[in-house]
Each structure stands twice: as structure tokens, then as C-alpha cells.
Amino acid sequence: MTTVGLALVKEVAMAAHAPRFLYLRWPFGHALGEPGNVAQQRTVLHDMLSMAVGAQRPGLVIQLPYRWRREVYRPVPDWNTHSQVVVSALAGMKEVE
């Protein structure tokens, strides 16, 4: 089963050697987002699911570009479509290899 972790400290994500990680620079205790900000929380969940489906190999760590309390999050239009943030990050990793 493919797994994706969500980390708030990049060094911890790297040291844990989990198969796939998304990393956010957000306050501790708020890994999915601000309390009550459903669109923000669903965006992060959509990114996690997109990574689970789109990451071709284990060992990947992606930093999500979202800034705490400085973004406007729209509802996820289609849960069957991959997150553009994750698709772009994965494409950039393939070019480097």
C-alpha cells in the first residue's frame, strides 16, 4: 500500500526515511491547516492523494508552496484530477535525475 506522510520539519521527514513526504512550513499542531479552513485542509489532502498516485518511486520529499494564513484556497474541483502543485514538483524531480 502506498503511503504519504505530512511533515512540518523537513529534517524530521528526511530522517524518518518514509516512502513519500509532503512538507509544509506551518505551525506545529496544524499540519492540515487552520482550524475551520475547510478549503485549505482539503487542498492539503488532495495534494497527499495526488502524491500517493503520482509518485513513481519511494523516497520523495516535496515542499508544498503554501504560506500560513497568506493564501486563498478554492474548493477542490475534481478529486479524480491530480494536484497541479504535486504534478509540477514531481516533474521537476524527474528532470533533475
MOHUDA-V334486 format. One record per pair of residues at least 4 apart in sequence whose ideal C-beta (glycine too) atoms are under 8 Angstrom apart, sorted by the first residue. I is the first residue (numbers start at 1). J is the second residue. Records with the same first field share a line. If there is no record, write none. Layout:
I=J / J
This chain:
2=19 / 20 / 52 / 53 / 55
3=18 / 19 / 20 / 52
4=19 / 20 / 21 / 22 / 48 / 49 / 51 / 52 / 55
5=13 / 16 / 18 / 20 / 21 / 22
6=21 / 22 / 23 / 24 / 31 / 32 / 44 / 48
7=12 / 13 / 16 / 21 / 22 / 23 / 24 / 31 / 61
8=12 / 23 / 24 / 25 / 26 / 27 / 28 / 31
9=13 / 23
10=14 / 23 / 61 / 63
11=15
12=16
13=18 / 21 / 23 / 61
14=61
16=21
17=59
19=58 / 59 / 60
20=51 / 52 / 55 / 58 / 59 / 60 / 61
21=60 / 61 / 62
22=44 / 47 / 48 / 51 / 61 / 62 / 63 / 64 / 86
23=61 / 62 / 63 / 64
24=31 / 44 / 63 / 64 / 66
25=63 / 67 / 68
26=30 / 31 / 33 / 66 / 68
27=68
30=34 / 35 / 68
31=44
32=40 / 41 / 44 / 45
33=37 / 40 / 41 / 43 / 44
34=40 / 68 / 69
37=41 / 73
38=42
39=43 / 73 / 74 / 75 / 76
40=44 / 66 / 71 / 73
41=45
42=46 / 73 / 75 / 76
43=47 / 66 / 73 / 76 / 83
44=48 / 64 / 66
45=49
46=50 / 76 / 79 / 83
47=51 / 64 / 83 / 85 / 86
48=52
49=53 / 79 / 83
50=54 / 82 / 83 / 86 / 87
51=55 / 60 / 62 / 83 / 86 / 90
53=82
54=82 / 86 / 87 / 90
55=60 / 90
56=90
60=90 / 93
62=86 / 89 / 90 / 93
63=89
64=85
65=85
66=71
67=71
77=81
82=86 / 87
83=87
84=88
85=89
86=90
87=91
88=92
89=93
90=94
91=95
92=96
93=97
